[in-house]
Amino acid sequence: MDPFVLALWAVRLALLALVWLFLFAVARVLMRDVRRAAAEPGAELGRLVVVASPDREPPVGAAFPVDAVTTIGRDLASTVVIADAFASTEHAVITYRGRAWFIEDRGSTNGTYVNGSLVDGVVPLAVGDEIQVGRVRLRLERGRR
């Protein structure tokens, strides 16, 4: 074989080996980060604690973690499932924007209440506020770390 062709093949193989080494290093770093994230429990932004529940579903004292977007309703796909005849399928949504909590009624039949006041539009929430969905009352608390 011609020495030039042989040198060209050697350069190609060396570049291919460098690309594979780079991809292996990236995959190793990503896997290490994924394992570290899985080992550390995520900090909750907040949580909803059941204060009153006439039908005992959910039971009084039950706590639900609250994420950046948390849905409340009778639908099983809701983040917080309320098994109350007076709660709508998609009753309300709680969002965390910036450093503040907000709640919005999703057109429920019986309305959503915060500290006894009917929610109209998007209303800010504070830690310690009581939310009433149907006949179930929930209190917003700080998340556990």
C-alpha positions in Angstrom: 0.0 0.0 0.0 0.9 3.6 -0.5 2.3 5.2 2.6 0.1 8.3 2.1 -3.1 6.1 2.1 -1.9 4.3 5.1 -1.3 7.6 6.9 -4.7 8.8 5.9 -6.3 5.7 7.3 -4.4 6.1 10.6 -5.6 9.7 11.0 -9.2 8.6 10.3 -9.0 5.9 12.9 -7.4 8.2 15.4 -10.2 10.8 14.9 -12.8 8.1 15.2 -11.2 6.9 18.4 -11.2 10.5 19.8 -14.9 10.9 18.9 -15.8 7.7 20.7 -13.7 8.7 23.8 -15.5 12.0 23.9 -19.0 10.4 23.7 -18.0 7.9 26.4 -16.9 10.7 28.7 -20.1 12.7 28.1 -22.2 9.6 28.8 -20.2 8.9 32.0 -20.8 12.4 33.3 -24.5 12.3 32.5 -24.9 8.9 34.2 -23.1 10.2 37.3 -25.4 13.2 37.4 -28.5 11.0 37.0 -27.5 8.7 39.7 -26.7 11.6 42.1 -30.1 13.2 41.4 -31.9 9.9 42.0 -30.0 9.4 45.3 -31.0 12.8 46.6 -34.6 13.3 47.4 -36.1 16.4 45.8 -37.0 19.2 48.1 -40.8 19.9 48.1 -41.8 23.5 47.2 -44.8 23.1 49.5 -47.4 20.8 50.7 -51.2 20.7 51.2 -52.4 19.2 54.5 -56.0 18.1 54.8 -57.7 20.1 57.7 -61.3 18.9 57.3 -62.8 16.2 55.2 -66.4 15.2 56.0 -66.3 11.9 54.0 -62.8 11.1 55.3 -61.4 10.9 51.7 -58.7 12.1 51.8 -58.2 11.6 55.5 -57.6 14.5 57.8 -53.9 15.0 58.3 -52.9 13.6 54.9 -50.3 15.7 53.1 -49.8 16.2 49.4 -46.6 17.6 47.9 -47.2 20.7 45.8 -45.1 21.2 42.7 -44.8 24.2 40.4 -48.2 23.3 38.9 -50.6 21.3 41.1 -54.1 20.4 40.0 -56.9 19.7 42.5 -60.1 17.8 41.7 -62.0 14.6 41.5 -60.2 13.4 38.3 -57.7 10.6 39.1 -55.1 12.4 36.9 -55.2 15.3 39.4 -52.2 15.9 41.6 -54.5 16.1 44.6 -57.5 13.8 44.2 -60.6 15.0 46.2 -63.2 12.3 46.5 -66.1 14.7 47.3 -69.4 15.1 45.5 -69.1 18.9 45.7 -65.7 19.0 44.0 -65.4 19.3 40.2 -63.4 17.0 38.0 -60.8 19.7 37.4 -61.6 22.1 40.3 -58.6 24.3 40.8 -54.9 24.7 40.0 -52.1 26.0 42.2 -49.0 27.4 40.5 -45.7 28.6 41.9 -44.4 31.6 39.9 -41.2 33.3 40.9 -41.3 33.1 44.7 -45.1 33.3 45.1 -48.0 30.8 45.1 -51.2 31.4 43.2 -54.5 29.6 42.9 -57.1 29.7 40.1 -60.5 28.2 40.0 -61.1 26.1 36.8 -64.7 27.0 36.4 -65.9 24.6 39.1 -69.6 24.4 39.9 -69.3 25.2 43.7 -66.3 27.5 43.5 -62.9 27.5 45.3 -62.5 29.4 48.5 -59.3 30.8 50.2 -59.7 31.7 53.8 -63.5 31.8 53.3 -63.4 34.1 50.3 -64.5 33.0 46.8 -61.7 32.8 44.3 -62.3 35.0 41.3 -59.5 34.7 38.7 -55.9 34.2 39.9 -55.5 34.8 43.6 -52.1 34.9 45.5 -51.6 32.3 48.3 -49.5 32.5 51.4 -48.2 29.8 53.7 -50.9 29.0 56.2 -53.8 29.9 53.9 -56.8 27.5 53.9 -58.2 26.3 50.6 -61.7 24.9 50.4 -62.5 22.6 47.5 -66.0 21.2 47.8 -66.4 20.4 51.5 -62.7 19.5 51.9 -60.4 22.1 53.5 -56.6 22.1 52.8 -53.8 24.2 54.4 -50.8 25.3 52.4 -47.6 24.6 54.3 -43.9 25.0 53.6 -42.2 22.0 52.0 -40.0 19.6 53.9 -36.3 19.6 53.0 
